[in-house]
Structure formats: C-alpha cells, structure tokens
Amino acid sequence: MTAELIINNVRLELGHRELNEIAYALDDCKRTKNIYHELAQSPSAETRSNIVSKNYLHAKTVRLLLPDSQIEVMRSMINQDKFLSQMGKDDIERFINTGDSEILTEIVDNISDLTEVYELCERDWLCEKLYQQADPTIRFGLGSTDETPGFILKKLIKDPDINVSQAARDTLDEIEEEDFDNDINDDDDDVPM
C-alpha cells in the first residue's frame, strides 16, 4: 500500500505505522468513509482492526473486511452490528473454528443476538459448537447462561471441570425454579375470587 501526506504541496511518504495512527485518529464521520475503505485494504491487521470499529463505513468496506482471517480483526468484528448483520452461518462457524477464547467468549455472551436478532444460526447448533470447545472458560460461560438449551446444560453437568459442571447445575436449578414460580403464578390466575 502506498500512501503520502500532502500539505501545501509538501509530500511525506507514509508507512504502516503512520497509517495505523491515521486510522485511529481520523474523525469518524461520513467524509472519511472513502479513506476508511482504502485503509481497510492495508496489509496491517492493526489498521484493519481500527477500521472495523468505525461507525461510518461503506457497505463495500464491510464486505471487504468480513472474510478477514486475522484474529485481531476478527475480535474487533464479532461485536459490531454492521458486521453481524452481514454474516451467515458459515461466518459464525469460521469465527468459532478459530478457537480464540476472546472471540468465543463474545459469541457465548451474545447467543441471543446471534440466534434471534440476527438469525445467523440455530441456538441448538451454536451451543453444541460451543459445548465442544476445549477451553473450560467457554464451557463455563455456556453453563452460566440461561440462553443455553437444557439438553446442553445437562451435558455440561457431567463436565470434567468442576466449575463448569457447577455453573450448569446452578443455571438448571434457576431455570427450574423460575418455571416452578411461573406455574404457581399461572395456577393463582385460575383460582376464582
């Protein structure tokens, strides 16, 4: 990538370090969208990662960055609505297959958004993929949320990591308690006054 800064016809060639700084420092507004698109083509993952977090991007810039395989860029992308709205099930699987704990944690934290808001994949499929992760931190996160289907929580109760199994047990207990409380409230509605 070639770049230069021109001020009053004085030229300065810019390298990746200066472009990183420019990507970070430019005002995030409509008039910088074209520059962001050019910077999104940088060989520097740091520059591309900076661009991912910008609010004002062309749709073509989002499409350009979406298949990026650099972990740093993918980490920035996984929690950005403009990228999630363009993803499909294959993209989510690609992100899961990185095995990167930061990416996987973000996916666990956003199960509902990914499966309901953006409808990128089925909840059972997603949770099954997350359940298979070697990192106990991911399985712990999965066991700690009531977004996880009951059949996965029941599998996690048998997890070899005591923290994972306890988290799944606690979550199942909370779900069962909520269901019991809802049943009692529903029964109260049926009582004549």
DRENZA-542489 format. One record per atom (N, C-alpha, C, O): atom name; residue in one letter; x, y, z. Coordinates in steps of 0.05 Angstrom, whole numbers. Atoms other than C-alpha are relative to their C-alpha. Layout:
! residues N
REC;atom;rest;X;Y;Z
REC;CA;a;X;Y;Z
...
This chain:
! residues 193
REC;atom;rest;X;Y;Z
REC;N;m;17;-24;0
REC;CA;m;0;0;0
REC;C;m;18;24;0
REC;O;m;36;27;16
REC;N;t;-15;-25;1
REC;CA;t;28;68;-19
REC;C;t;-18;22;10
REC;O;t;-42;24;3
REC;N;a;15;-23;-11
REC;CA;a;7;130;18
REC;C;a;19;23;5
REC;O;a;43;19;11
REC;N;e;-16;-23;-6
REC;CA;e;32;200;26
REC;C;e;-18;22;11
REC;O;e;-42;24;5
REC;N;l;14;-23;-12
REC;CA;l;12;262;65
REC;C;l;9;24;-17
REC;O;l;33;28;-21
REC;N;i;-7;-24;15
REC;CA;i;9;327;25
REC;C;i;-11;24;14
REC;O;i;-35;26;19
REC;N;i;8;-25;-13
REC;CA;i;8;394;59
REC;C;i;14;22;-15
REC;O;i;39;24;-15
REC;N;n;-12;-22;16
REC;CA;n;18;456;16
REC;C;n;21;-9;-20
REC;O;n;42;2;-22
REC;N;n;-18;11;20
REC;CA;n;50;414;-38
REC;C;n;26;-13;11
REC;O;n;43;-20;-4
REC;N;v;-23;14;-12
REC;CA;v;100;385;11
REC;C;v;-10;-29;5
REC;O;v;-30;-33;18
REC;N;r;8;28;-1
REC;CA;r;98;309;8
REC;C;r;17;-16;20
REC;O;r;41;-11;23
REC;N;l;-13;18;-19
REC;CA;l;114;257;60
REC;C;l;-10;-28;-4
REC;O;l;-34;-33;-2
REC;N;e;8;27;3
REC;CA;e;113;183;46
REC;C;e;-7;-12;27
REC;O;e;7;-8;47
REC;N;l;10;12;-25
REC;CA;l;74;144;99
REC;C;l;3;-30;0
REC;O;l;-2;-43;-21
REC;N;g;-2;29;-3
REC;CA;g;87;74;124
REC;C;g;-23;-10;17
REC;O;g;-41;5;25
REC;N;h;22;13;-15
REC;CA;h;44;26;163
REC;C;h;-5;13;27
REC;O;h;-27;14;37
REC;N;r;3;-12;-27
REC;CA;r;58;60;230
REC;C;r;-17;26;-1
REC;O;r;-35;30;15
REC;N;e;15;-25;3
REC;CA;e;33;127;206
REC;C;e;-29;-5;-8
REC;O;e;-48;8;1
REC;N;l;27;7;9
REC;CA;l;-27;95;172
REC;C;l;-17;-11;23
REC;O;l;-41;-6;25
REC;N;n;14;9;-24
REC;CA;n;-45;60;237
REC;C;n;-10;23;17
REC;O;n;-32;24;26
REC;N;e;7;-24;-16
REC;CA;e;-44;127;273
REC;C;e;-22;15;-14
REC;O;e;-40;25;0
REC;N;i;21;-14;15
REC;CA;i;-86;159;218
REC;C;i;-26;-14;3
REC;O;i;-47;-1;8
REC;N;a;25;15;-2
REC;CA;a;-137;103;220
REC;C;a;-12;4;28
REC;O;a;-37;5;31
REC;N;y;10;-4;-27
REC;CA;y;-142;113;295
REC;C;y;-9;28;5
REC;O;y;-29;33;19
REC;N;a;4;-28;-7
REC;CA;a;-141;189;296
REC;C;a;-21;14;-17
REC;O;a;-32;35;-8
REC;N;l;19;-14;17
REC;CA;l;-187;208;238
REC;C;l;-27;2;13
REC;O;l;-37;-16;27
REC;N;d;27;-4;-10
REC;CA;d;-254;237;257
REC;C;d;-19;-20;-13
REC;O;d;-19;-23;-38
REC;N;d;18;21;11
REC;CA;d;-306;182;249
REC;C;d;-26;14;-10
REC;O;d;-44;19;5
REC;N;c;22;-14;12
REC;CA;c;-354;216;201
REC;C;c;-3;-8;-29
REC;O;c;13;-23;-40
REC;N;k;6;7;27
REC;CA;k;-384;210;132
REC;C;k;22;7;-20
REC;O;k;27;-7;-39
REC;N;r;-20;-9;20
REC;CA;r;-329;249;97
REC;C;r;25;-17;1
REC;O;r;42;-15;-17
REC;N;t;-24;17;-1
REC;CA;t;-277;197;119
REC;C;t;-5;-28;-10
REC;O;t;13;-45;-10
REC;N;k;7;27;9
REC;CA;k;-313;136;91
REC;C;k;18;-10;-23
REC;O;k;26;-34;-23
REC;N;n;-17;9;22
REC;CA;n;-271;134;27
REC;C;n;28;-6;9
REC;O;n;40;-25;0
REC;N;i;-27;6;-11
REC;CA;i;-206;138;66
REC;C;i;-1;-26;16
REC;O;i;18;-42;14
REC;N;y;3;25;-15
REC;CA;y;-231;83;112
REC;C;y;0;-24;-19
REC;O;y;12;-45;-12
REC;N;h;0;22;19
REC;CA;h;-244;40;51
REC;C;h;28;-7;-9
REC;O;h;36;-30;-12
REC;N;e;-28;5;9
REC;CA;e;-173;49;27
REC;C;e;17;-12;22
REC;O;e;32;-31;18
REC;N;l;-16;11;-22
REC;CA;l;-144;36;96
REC;C;l;-9;-28;7
REC;O;l;7;-44;18
REC;N;a;9;27;-4
REC;CA;a;-186;-27;101
REC;C;a;15;-20;-17
REC;O;a;14;-44;-12
REC;N;q;-16;17;18
REC;CA;q;-142;-55;46
REC;C;q;29;-2;8
REC;O;q;45;-14;-6
REC;N;s;-27;0;-10
REC;CA;s;-79;-45;87
REC;C;s;9;-28;7
REC;O;s;-7;-45;16
REC;N;p;-11;25;-9
REC;CA;p;-34;-105;98
REC;C;p;3;-2;30
REC;O;p;8;-24;41
REC;N;s;-3;0;-29
REC;CA;s;-31;-84;171
REC;C;s;-26;-8;14
REC;O;s;-46;6;10
REC;N;a;24;9;-15
REC;CA;a;-80;-122;215
REC;C;a;-9;21;20
REC;O;a;-33;25;25
REC;N;e;7;-21;-20
REC;CA;e;-77;-65;266
REC;C;e;-16;22;-13
REC;O;e;-36;31;-2
REC;N;t;15;-21;14
REC;CA;t;-100;-15;214
REC;C;t;-28;-10;-7
REC;O;t;-48;4;-2
REC;N;r;26;11;7
REC;CA;r;-156;-60;190
REC;C;r;-18;-3;25
REC;O;r;-42;2;24
REC;N;s;15;2;-25
REC;CA;s;-177;-73;262
REC;C;s;-11;27;9
REC;O;s;-33;29;19
REC;N;n;9;-27;-6
REC;CA;n;-181;2;274
REC;C;n;-23;8;-17
REC;O;n;-42;21;-8
REC;N;i;21;-7;18
REC;CA;i;-225;9;213
REC;C;i;-26;-14;7
REC;O;i;-48;-2;5
REC;N;v;24;16;-7
REC;CA;v;-273;-46;236
REC;C;v;-17;15;21
REC;O;v;-41;14;20
REC;N;s;15;-13;-22
REC;CA;s;-292;-4;297
REC;C;s;-12;26;-8
REC;O;s;-26;39;9
REC;N;k;11;-25;8
REC;CA;k;-311;57;257
REC;C;k;-30;-2;-6
REC;O;k;-40;-23;-15
REC;N;n;29;-1;5
REC;CA;n;-385;77;252
REC;C;n;-7;5;-29
REC;O;n;-26;-6;-39
REC;N;y;6;-8;27
REC;CA;y;-382;106;183
REC;C;y;17;-15;-20
REC;O;y;39;-8;-27
REC;N;l;-13;17;20
REC;CA;l;-364;52;133
REC;C;l;-19;-5;-23
REC;O;l;-43;-7;-19
REC;N;h;16;8;23
REC;CA;h;-388;38;63
REC;C;h;-7;-30;4
REC;O;h;7;-45;17
REC;N;a;8;28;1
REC;CA;a;-425;-28;54
REC;C;a;22;-17;-13
REC;O;a;27;-39;-4
REC;N;k;-21;15;13
REC;CA;k;-369;-48;7
REC;C;k;24;-4;18
REC;O;k;39;-23;15
REC;N;t;-22;2;-19
REC;CA;t;-318;-36;63
REC;C;t;-6;-23;19
REC;O;t;12;-39;26
REC;N;v;8;22;-18
REC;CA;v;-357;-83;109
REC;C;v;4;-26;-14
REC;O;v;14;-45;-3
REC;N;r;-2;25;16
REC;CA;r;-360;-136;54
REC;C;r;30;-7;-4
REC;O;r;37;-30;-4
REC;N;l;-28;5;4
REC;CA;l;-285;-127;42
REC;C;l;13;-12;25
REC;O;l;30;-30;23
REC;N;l;-13;8;-25
REC;CA;l;-267;-137;115
REC;C;l;-12;-26;12
REC;O;l;2;-40;26
REC;N;l;14;23;-12
REC;CA;l;-317;-192;132
REC;C;l;16;-26;-2
REC;O;l;17;-41;18
REC;N;p;-15;25;1
REC;CA;p;-274;-250;106
REC;C;p;28;0;12
REC;O;p;42;-20;11
REC;N;d;-27;-3;-11
REC;CA;d;-211;-224;141
REC;C;d;5;-23;20
REC;O;d;-12;-28;37
REC;N;s;-6;23;-17
REC;CA;s;-177;-282;177
REC;C;s;19;7;23
REC;O;s;27;-11;38
REC;N;q;-18;-8;-21
REC;CA;q;-131;-243;223
REC;C;q;-16;2;27
REC;O;q;-36;15;28
REC;N;i;14;2;-26
REC;CA;i;-151;-256;296
REC;C;i;-6;28;11
REC;O;i;-28;32;21
REC;N;e;5;-27;-11
REC;CA;e;-143;-183;316
REC;C;e;-23;14;-14
REC;O;e;-39;27;-1
REC;N;v;22;-12;15
REC;CA;v;-191;-161;261
REC;C;v;-26;-14;7
REC;O;v;-46;-1;11
REC;N;m;24;15;-6
REC;CA;m;-240;-217;276
REC;C;m;-10;7;28
REC;O;m;-34;8;33
REC;N;r;8;-7;-27
REC;CA;r;-240;-199;350
REC;C;r;-15;27;0
REC;O;r;-35;30;15
REC;N;s;14;-26;2
REC;CA;s;-260;-128;332
REC;C;s;-27;-3;-14
REC;O;s;-46;12;-7
REC;N;m;24;3;17
REC;CA;m;-313;-152;283
REC;C;m;-23;-14;15
REC;O;m;-46;-7;10
REC;N;i;21;18;-11
REC;CA;i;-351;-202;327
REC;C;i;-20;14;17
REC;O;i;-42;3;22
REC;N;n;20;-15;-16
REC;CA;n;-386;-149;368
REC;C;n;-10;25;-14
REC;O;n;-21;43;-1
REC;N;q;9;-23;15
REC;CA;q;-401;-99;313
REC;C;q;-25;-6;-16
REC;O;q;-25;-24;-32
REC;N;d;25;5;13
REC;CA;d;-473;-96;290
REC;C;d;2;1;-31
REC;O;d;-10;-16;-45
REC;N;k;-2;-2;30
REC;CA;k;-454;-74;219
REC;C;k;12;-25;-12
REC;O;k;6;-31;-36
REC;N;f;-12;25;10
REC;CA;f;-413;-138;211
REC;C;f;-19;-24;6
REC;O;f;-23;-41;-12
REC;N;l;17;22;-7
REC;CA;l;-460;-185;248
REC;C;l;-24;-1;-19
REC;O;l;-34;-23;-27
REC;N;s;24;-1;17
REC;CA;s;-518;-162;204
REC;C;s;6;-11;-28
REC;O;s;-12;-18;-43
REC;N;q;-9;10;26
REC;CA;q;-478;-184;142
REC;C;q;9;-29;1
REC;O;q;15;-41;-20
REC;N;m;-10;27;-3
REC;CA;m;-456;-252;169
REC;C;m;-21;-21;-6
REC;O;m;-45;-16;-5
REC;N;g;16;23;3
REC;CA;g;-483;-320;155
REC;C;g;10;-22;19
REC;O;g;29;-18;33
REC;N;k;-8;22;-17
REC;CA;k;-478;-387;190
REC;C;k;29;-8;-5
REC;O;k;44;-15;14
REC;N;d;-27;7;7
REC;CA;d;-413;-402;153
REC;C;d;20;18;13
REC;O;d;42;10;22
REC;N;d;-18;-19;-13
REC;CA;d;-382;-339;181
REC;C;d;2;-6;29
REC;O;d;24;-5;41
REC;N;i;0;6;-29
REC;CA;i;-402;-356;252
REC;C;i;17;-25;5
REC;O;i;33;-26;24
REC;N;e;-16;24;-3
REC;CA;e;-372;-425;243
REC;C;e;30;6;-4
REC;O;e;46;-6;10
REC;N;r;-28;-8;4
REC;CA;r;-308;-394;217
REC;C;r;11;14;25
REC;O;r;34;9;33
REC;N;f;-9;-14;-25
REC;CA;f;-304;-350;279
REC;C;f;3;-20;22
REC;O;f;23;-19;37
REC;N;i;-2;21;-20
REC;CA;i;-317;-410;324
REC;C;i;25;-17;-4
REC;O;i;39;-23;15
REC;N;n;-23;17;6
REC;CA;n;-264;-451;289
REC;C;n;27;12;5
REC;O;n;47;-2;5
REC;N;t;-25;-12;-8
REC;CA;t;-211;-401;307
REC;C;t;10;-11;27
REC;O;t;34;-13;32
REC;N;g;-7;9;-26
REC;CA;g;-213;-429;377
REC;C;g;9;22;19
REC;O;g;18;17;41
REC;N;d;-10;-23;-15
REC;CA;d;-196;-359;402
REC;C;d;-19;5;23
REC;O;d;-43;10;19
REC;N;s;17;-3;-23
REC;CA;s;-222;-351;473
REC;C;s;-15;27;1
REC;O;s;-38;28;9
REC;N;e;13;-26;0
REC;CA;e;-237;-277;465
REC;C;e;-24;0;-19
REC;O;e;-46;10;-12
REC;N;i;21;1;19
REC;CA;i;-279;-289;403
REC;C;i;-22;-18;10
REC;O;i;-46;-11;9
REC;N;l;20;19;-10
REC;CA;l;-314;-350;434
REC;C;l;-15;11;23
REC;O;l;-39;6;26
REC;N;t;14;-12;-23
REC;CA;t;-330;-312;498
REC;C;t;-20;20;-10
REC;O;t;-42;22;1
REC;N;e;18;-19;11
REC;CA;e;-361;-257;457
REC;C;e;-25;-14;-13
REC;O;e;-47;-4;-10
REC;N;i;22;15;12
REC;CA;i;-403;-308;420
REC;C;i;-19;-11;22
REC;O;i;-43;-9;20
REC;N;v;16;10;-22
REC;CA;v;-426;-340;485
REC;C;v;-17;22;12
REC;O;v;-40;19;19
REC;N;d;14;-23;-12
REC;CA;d;-444;-271;513
REC;C;d;-23;10;-18
REC;O;d;-40;25;-9
REC;N;n;19;-11;19
REC;CA;n;-486;-257;451
REC;C;n;-17;-22;-14
REC;O;n;-25;-18;-37
REC;N;i;15;22;12
REC;CA;i;-522;-323;438
REC;C;i;-27;9;-10
REC;O;i;-35;3;-32
REC;N;s;27;-9;8
REC;CA;s;-590;-290;437
REC;C;s;1;18;-24
REC;O;s;-16;15;-42
REC;N;d;-3;-18;23
REC;CA;d;-568;-235;389
REC;C;d;6;-16;-26
REC;O;d;-6;-11;-47
REC;N;l;-8;15;24
REC;CA;l;-536;-284;341
REC;C;l;-22;-18;-10
REC;O;l;-24;-22;-34
REC;N;t;21;20;8
REC;CA;t;-594;-333;341
REC;C;t;-27;12;-4
REC;O;t;-43;2;-20
REC;N;e;27;-12;2
REC;CA;e;-654;-287;348
REC;C;e;0;27;-14
REC;O;e;-16;31;-33
REC;N;v;0;-27;12
REC;CA;v;-637;-215;330
REC;C;v;10;-2;-29
REC;O;v;-3;8;-48
REC;N;y;-11;2;27
REC;CA;y;-592;-231;270
REC;C;y;-7;-26;-14
REC;O;y;-3;-28;-39
REC;N;e;9;26;11
REC;CA;e;-618;-302;259
REC;C;e;22;-12;-17
REC;O;e;17;-21;-40
REC;N;l;-23;11;15
REC;CA;l;-548;-325;237
REC;C;l;1;-30;1
REC;O;l;11;-42;-18
REC;N;c;-1;29;-2
REC;CA;c;-557;-396;261
REC;C;c;-21;-8;22
REC;O;c;-33;8;35
REC;N;e;18;11;-19
REC;CA;e;-599;-441;305
REC;C;e;14;-1;28
REC;O;e;38;-7;29
REC;N;r;-11;0;-28
REC;CA;r;-589;-437;381
REC;C;r;13;-27;7
REC;O;r;35;-28;18
REC;N;d;-10;26;-7
REC;CA;d;-581;-512;389
REC;C;d;27;-6;-14
REC;O;d;46;-16;-2
REC;N;w;-24;4;15
REC;CA;w;-528;-515;334
REC;C;w;23;16;12
REC;O;w;45;6;16
REC;N;l;-21;-17;-11
REC;CA;l;-489;-456;362
REC;C;l;10;-10;27
REC;O;l;34;-11;32
REC;N;c;-8;9;-27
REC;CA;c;-490;-482;434
REC;C;c;14;-27;-1
REC;O;c;32;-32;15
REC;N;e;-14;26;3
REC;CA;e;-469;-551;411
REC;C;e;29;5;-9
REC;O;e;47;-8;1
REC;N;k;-27;-7;9
REC;CA;k;-409;-520;375
REC;C;k;17;11;23
REC;O;k;40;5;27
REC;N;l;-14;-12;-23
REC;CA;l;-391;-480;438
REC;C;l;6;-21;21
REC;O;l;26;-20;34
REC;N;y;-3;21;-19
REC;CA;y;-401;-541;482
REC;C;y;25;-17;-6
REC;O;y;38;-28;12
REC;N;q;-22;16;8
REC;CA;q;-347;-577;442
REC;C;q;28;13;3
REC;O;q;48;0;-3
REC;N;q;-25;-15;-3
REC;CA;q;-293;-525;457
REC;C;q;17;-12;23
REC;O;q;6;-19;44
REC;N;a;-18;11;-20
REC;CA;a;-232;-549;495
REC;C;a;4;19;24
REC;O;a;9;10;46
REC;N;d;-4;-20;-21
REC;CA;d;-226;-485;535
REC;C;d;-23;0;20
REC;O;d;-45;6;13
REC;N;p;21;1;-20
REC;CA;p;-264;-493;601
REC;C;p;-13;27;5
REC;O;p;-36;28;14
REC;N;t;12;-27;-4
REC;CA;t;-276;-418;604
REC;C;t;-24;3;-18
REC;O;t;-44;16;-10
REC;N;i;23;-2;19
REC;CA;i;-321;-423;543
REC;C;i;-23;-17;10
REC;O;i;-46;-8;10
REC;N;r;21;17;-10
REC;CA;r;-359;-482;571
REC;C;r;-12;11;26
REC;O;r;-36;7;31
REC;N;f;10;-12;-24
REC;CA;f;-365;-446;638
REC;C;f;-20;23;-7
REC;O;f;-41;25;5
REC;N;g;18;-22;8
REC;CA;g;-395;-385;603
REC;C;g;-26;-12;-11
REC;O;g;-48;-1;-6
REC;N;l;24;14;11
REC;CA;l;-443;-432;566
REC;C;l;-17;-11;23
REC;O;l;-42;-9;22
REC;N;g;15;12;-23
REC;CA;g;-462;-466;632
REC;C;g;-12;21;18
REC;O;g;-30;15;34
REC;N;s;9;-21;-18
REC;CA;s;-473;-399;666
REC;C;s;-23;17;-11
REC;O;s;-33;34;3
REC;N;t;21;-17;12
REC;CA;t;-526;-371;619
REC;C;t;-26;-17;-5
REC;O;t;-25;-39;-14
REC;N;d;26;14;6
REC;CA;d;-600;-389;614
REC;C;d;-7;1;-29
REC;O;d;-28;-8;-37
REC;N;e;3;0;30
REC;CA;e;-593;-376;539
REC;C;e;7;-28;-11
REC;O;e;0;-34;-34
REC;N;t;-9;27;9
REC;CA;t;-563;-447;535
REC;C;t;-24;-19;3
REC;O;t;-37;-20;24
REC;N;p;22;20;-1
REC;CA;p;-614;-501;518
REC;C;p;5;-21;23
REC;O;p;28;-27;29
REC;N;g;-2;19;-22
REC;CA;g;-629;-551;574
REC;C;g;16;-24;-6
REC;O;g;31;-34;11
REC;N;f;-15;25;6
REC;CA;f;-600;-611;537
REC;C;f;30;5;1
REC;O;f;45;-14;7
REC;N;i;-29;-7;-2
REC;CA;i;-532;-575;533
REC;C;i;7;3;29
REC;O;i;29;-6;38
REC;N;l;-6;-3;-28
REC;CA;l;-536;-555;606
REC;C;l;3;-27;14
REC;O;l;20;-31;31
REC;N;k;-1;27;-11
REC;CA;k;-549;-628;624
REC;C;k;26;-14;-7
REC;O;k;37;-29;9
REC;N;k;-26;11;8
REC;CA;k;-487;-648;585
REC;C;k;22;13;16
REC;O;k;41;0;25
REC;N;l;-21;-15;-15
REC;CA;l;-446;-594;620
REC;C;l;1;-8;29
REC;O;l;22;-4;42
REC;N;i;0;9;-28
REC;CA;i;-467;-621;688
REC;C;i;21;-22;4
REC;O;i;32;-26;25
REC;N;k;-19;22;-1
REC;CA;k;-422;-680;671
REC;C;k;28;8;-8
REC;O;k;46;-9;-11
REC;N;d;-26;-10;9
REC;CA;d;-363;-636;650
REC;C;d;21;-8;20
REC;O;d;16;-7;44
REC;N;p;-22;8;-18
REC;CA;p;-296;-658;679
REC;C;p;10;24;17
REC;O;p;22;20;38
REC;N;d;-8;-23;-16
REC;CA;d;-283;-586;703
REC;C;d;-22;6;20
REC;O;d;-45;11;12
REC;N;i;19;-4;-22
REC;CA;i;-318;-576;770
REC;C;i;-15;27;-2
REC;O;i;-38;29;4
REC;N;n;12;-26;2
REC;CA;n;-331;-502;757
REC;C;n;-21;0;-22
REC;O;n;-42;13;-19
REC;N;v;19;2;22
REC;CA;v;-365;-517;691
REC;C;v;-25;-15;9
REC;O;v;-48;-6;4
REC;N;s;23;16;-8
REC;CA;s;-409;-572;720
REC;C;s;-17;14;21
REC;O;s;-41;12;20
REC;N;q;15;-14;-21
REC;CA;q;-428;-529;780
REC;C;q;-16;23;-12
REC;O;q;-39;28;-5
REC;N;a;14;-22;14
REC;CA;a;-446;-470;735
REC;C;a;-25;-10;-14
REC;O;a;-46;2;-13
REC;N;a;22;12;15
REC;CA;a;-490;-514;692
REC;C;a;-22;-9;20
REC;O;a;-46;-5;15
REC;N;r;20;9;-20
REC;CA;r;-524;-544;754
REC;C;r;-15;24;11
REC;O;r;-39;23;14
REC;N;d;13;-24;-11
REC;CA;d;-537;-475;783
REC;C;d;-19;12;-20
REC;O;d;-41;21;-12
REC;N;t;17;-11;21
REC;CA;t;-566;-450;717
REC;C;t;-25;-17;-3
REC;O;t;-47;-6;-5
REC;N;l;23;17;2
REC;CA;l;-611;-510;711
REC;C;l;-19;3;24
REC;O;l;-43;4;21
REC;N;d;16;-4;-24
REC;CA;d;-634;-501;783
REC;C;d;-16;26;-2
REC;O;d;-40;27;5
REC;N;e;14;-26;2
REC;CA;e;-651;-428;769
REC;C;e;-22;-1;-21
REC;O;e;-44;10;-16
REC;N;i;21;3;20
REC;CA;i;-689;-446;706
REC;C;i;-24;-15;11
REC;O;i;-47;-7;7
REC;N;e;22;16;-12
REC;CA;e;-729;-499;743
REC;C;e;-15;15;21
REC;O;e;-40;13;23
REC;N;e;13;-17;-21
REC;CA;e;-743;-451;800
REC;C;e;-18;21;-14
REC;O;e;-41;26;-4
REC;N;e;16;-20;15
REC;CA;e;-768;-398;750
REC;C;e;-25;-14;-11
REC;O;e;-47;-3;-10
REC;N;d;23;15;11
REC;CA;d;-812;-450;716
REC;C;d;-20;-7;22
REC;O;d;-44;-5;17
REC;N;f;18;6;-23
REC;CA;f;-840;-471;784
REC;C;f;-15;24;9
REC;O;f;-39;23;13
REC;N;d;13;-25;-8
REC;CA;d;-854;-399;803
REC;C;d;-21;9;-20
REC;O;d;-43;18;-13
REC;N;n;19;-7;21
REC;CA;n;-888;-387;736
REC;C;n;-24;-18;1
REC;O;n;-47;-9;-3
REC;N;d;22;19;-2
REC;CA;d;-930;-449;745
REC;C;d;-19;8;24
REC;O;d;-43;6;21
REC;N;i;16;-9;-23
REC;CA;i;-953;-425;814
REC;C;i;-16;25;-6
REC;O;i;-39;26;0
REC;N;n;14;-25;7
REC;CA;n;-970;-356;787
REC;C;n;-22;-6;-20
REC;O;n;-43;6;-19
REC;N;d;20;7;20
REC;CA;d;-1008;-388;729
REC;C;d;-24;-13;15
REC;O;d;-47;-9;8
REC;N;d;21;14;-15
REC;CA;d;-1046;-432;779
REC;C;d;-17;21;16
REC;O;d;-41;18;19
REC;N;d;14;-21;-15
REC;CA;d;-1063;-369;821
REC;C;d;-20;14;-18
REC;O;d;-41;23;-8
REC;N;d;18;-13;19
REC;CA;d;-1095;-339;759
REC;C;d;-26;-15;-4
REC;O;d;-47;-4;-10
REC;N;d;23;17;5
REC;CA;d;-1143;-398;755
REC;C;d;-19;-1;25
REC;O;d;-41;-12;23
REC;N;v;15;1;-24
REC;CA;v;-1168;-390;827
REC;C;v;-22;21;-1
REC;O;v;-17;44;-5
REC;N;p;22;-20;0
REC;CA;p;-1238;-358;830
REC;C;p;1;17;25
REC;O;p;10;8;46
REC;N;m;0;-19;-22
REC;CA;m;-1245;-298;874
REC;C;m;-26;1;14
REC;O;m;-30;16;33
